[in-house]
Amino acid sequence: MDNGQKDPQKGPQTILLGAAEAQEVKSIRNFLIIALVFCICSVIIAGIPFSIAGMVCAIIALRKTLKLSKRKGNIAQVAQRFKIFSIVVIVACAVTLVLSVVTAVVLYPLVMEAVQSGEYSKLVPSGTDSSGGSSTWG
């Protein structure tokens, strides 16, 4: 297998890094994990601050990755993988931010009208009957 093809019998390649490089990779990985968790929380809660925090963490990870990719050796391969993942997380956080902002803009007038009028039944879908019996099963 000297002609540049990968041997299918071999598993994933292990890349040896120095102590400083390993610490930098760990820092980037932690920022990306935090950004991904913020992104998921933003989808569930529809929180604009979560989207922004996730995007900030992902941008920090991308900047660290770009610094790391300028080095020579095996670390450039690791940096390339982190760069792609950073961009994916930034895009995901941007999408959740846009969806959260659109949701807030669409629902704000409805919520304000319900608060001012005191008729909170407008916030509940019309198919829901809140005046029914006390039985859970109908």
C-alpha positions as CSV (number, residue, x, y, z in Angstrom):
1,M,0.0,0.0,0.0
2,D,2.8,2.4,-0.9
3,N,0.8,4.2,-3.6
4,G,-0.9,6.6,-1.3
5,Q,-4.0,4.5,-0.6
6,K,-5.2,4.0,3.0
7,D,-5.0,0.5,4.4
8,P,-8.6,-0.6,5.3
9,Q,-7.2,-2.8,8.1
10,K,-5.9,0.2,10.0
11,G,-8.1,2.1,12.4
12,P,-8.2,5.8,12.9
13,Q,-4.8,7.5,13.0
14,T,-3.5,8.8,16.2
15,I,-1.9,12.3,16.0
16,L,0.7,13.0,18.7
17,L,0.7,16.6,20.0
18,G,2.9,18.5,22.3
19,A,1.7,19.6,25.7
20,A,1.0,23.2,24.6
21,E,-0.8,22.0,21.5
22,A,-2.9,19.5,23.4
23,Q,-3.9,22.2,25.8
24,E,-4.9,24.5,22.9
25,V,-6.9,21.7,21.3
26,K,-8.7,21.0,24.6
27,S,-9.6,24.7,24.9
28,I,-11.0,24.8,21.4
29,R,-12.9,21.6,22.0
30,N,-14.4,23.0,25.2
31,F,-15.5,26.2,23.5
32,L,-17.2,24.2,20.8
33,I,-19.0,22.0,23.2
34,I,-20.2,25.0,25.2
35,A,-21.3,26.7,21.9
36,L,-23.2,23.6,20.8
37,V,-25.0,23.3,24.2
38,F,-26.0,26.9,24.0
39,C,-27.3,26.4,20.5
40,I,-29.4,23.4,21.6
41,C,-30.8,25.3,24.6
42,S,-31.6,28.2,22.3
43,V,-33.7,25.9,20.1
44,I,-35.5,24.4,23.1
45,I,-36.1,27.6,25.0
46,A,-36.1,30.0,22.0
47,G,-33.7,32.3,23.8
48,I,-31.9,35.0,22.0
49,P,-29.1,35.3,24.7
50,F,-28.4,31.6,24.3
51,S,-27.9,32.0,20.6
52,I,-25.6,34.9,21.0
53,A,-23.6,33.2,23.7
54,G,-23.2,30.1,21.5
55,M,-22.2,32.2,18.6
56,V,-19.6,34.1,20.7
57,C,-18.1,30.8,21.9
58,A,-18.0,29.3,18.4
59,I,-16.3,32.5,17.1
60,I,-13.7,32.3,19.8
61,A,-13.1,28.6,18.9
62,L,-12.8,29.5,15.3
63,R,-10.2,32.3,16.0
64,K,-8.2,29.9,18.1
65,T,-8.4,27.3,15.4
66,L,-7.2,29.7,12.8
67,K,-4.2,30.5,14.9
68,L,-3.5,26.8,15.4
69,S,-3.8,26.1,11.6
70,K,-0.9,28.4,10.9
71,R,1.5,26.0,12.6
72,K,3.2,23.2,10.7
73,G,2.9,19.5,11.2
74,N,0.1,17.3,12.4
75,I,-1.7,20.1,14.3
76,A,-2.8,21.5,10.9
77,Q,-5.0,18.4,10.3
78,V,-6.6,18.8,13.7
79,A,-7.1,22.5,13.2
80,Q,-8.8,21.9,9.8
81,R,-11.4,19.6,11.5
82,F,-12.1,22.1,14.2
83,K,-12.4,24.8,11.7
84,I,-15.2,23.0,9.8
85,F,-17.0,22.2,13.1
86,S,-16.6,25.8,14.2
87,I,-18.2,27.1,11.0
88,V,-21.1,24.6,11.3
89,V,-21.8,25.6,14.9
90,I,-21.6,29.3,14.0
91,V,-24.2,28.7,11.2
92,A,-26.4,26.7,13.6
93,C,-26.3,29.5,16.2
94,A,-27.1,32.1,13.5
95,V,-30.1,30.1,12.4
96,T,-31.4,29.7,15.9
97,L,-30.8,33.4,16.5
98,V,-32.8,34.4,13.4
99,L,-35.6,32.0,14.4
100,S,-35.7,33.3,18.0
101,V,-35.8,36.9,16.8
102,V,-38.6,36.2,14.3
103,T,-40.6,34.3,16.9
104,A,-40.2,37.2,19.4
105,V,-41.2,39.8,16.8
106,V,-44.3,37.8,15.7
107,L,-45.5,37.0,19.3
108,Y,-44.7,40.4,20.9
109,P,-47.8,42.2,19.8
110,L,-50.0,39.2,20.7
111,V,-48.6,39.0,24.2
112,M,-48.7,42.7,24.8
113,E,-52.4,42.8,23.7
114,A,-53.2,40.0,26.1
115,V,-51.4,41.6,29.0
116,Q,-53.1,45.0,28.4
117,S,-56.6,43.6,27.9
118,G,-56.3,40.9,30.6
119,E,-57.7,38.3,28.3
120,Y,-55.0,35.6,28.4
121,S,-57.2,33.1,26.6
122,K,-56.0,34.7,23.4
123,L,-52.6,33.1,24.0
124,V,-54.1,29.6,24.2
125,P,-55.1,27.9,20.9
126,S,-58.9,28.0,20.3
127,G,-59.2,24.2,20.4
128,T,-58.3,24.1,24.0
129,D,-61.3,24.0,26.4
130,S,-60.2,25.3,29.8
131,S,-63.7,25.4,31.2
132,G,-64.3,21.7,31.0
133,G,-64.7,19.2,33.8
134,S,-62.1,18.6,36.4
135,S,-61.3,15.1,35.1
136,T,-57.9,14.6,33.5
137,W,-59.2,12.1,31.0
138,G,-62.0,14.2,29.7
